[in-house]
């Protein structure tokens, strides 16, 4: 089963559990602050997706397989939950809702749509592979080395959260071989049919282009109860760009 991080409800349980599925190259740890803040009246379960963090390594990264992983976690925690998924995790969450909708009460899809995209994240894998891990013991030194191939400091900081500096030698907590091989499917969409009639929020960063107006008909065909919202001043990593606004928007939707 996937590695899970449980954030128990702090003030008594009055809402269903929330499952958080991170995006490509992320981990459940990335969501720690938001998960803890959302765990005021509900248990929050953040997972490491397959081939990420300390979850099992697998030969595939398909959305049907990722949805099966999430369903196993939900059943292990007692059944029906709310689900929040970002980017790759958002597609896995949509796949889950469309194929095992009885497990999902409310769904939040963060900055992704059920469509195939043309971009390719393989250059980031190439940059991570090129990082010299020799005698690497500090994040600042790793950042300095990674800056040779990745100019954006925020992007470097995000990737370096998946670098295990306690290992000897340091190593990535990512199955880069499988992620590269499966990249067409990760940026794609399996064409899943069906519909999820439960309340669904598609929450986008206003500066991102992942949820375009022309995708809305496709979204509504699969998620008839879909609502749409944007966070001003946020890009694709909207939960990192505007964490408090993200948290409050998710909370208001889940508690409605």
Protein Blocks (a to p, Z undefined) as FASTA:
>chain_A
ZZddddddfkbpabdcddddddehiafklmmmmmmmmmmmbccdddddehiajbccdfbf
cfklmmmmmmmmmmmnopaaddddehjlmmmmmmmmmmmmmlpmbdcdehiafdddfbdf
klmmmmmmmpcfehpabfklmmmmmmmmmmblklmmmmmmmpcfkbccdddfbdfklmmm
mmmmmmmcehigcjdfbdcdddddfkbckbcfklmmmmmmmmmmbccdddehiafklmlm
mmmlmmmmmmmmmmZZ
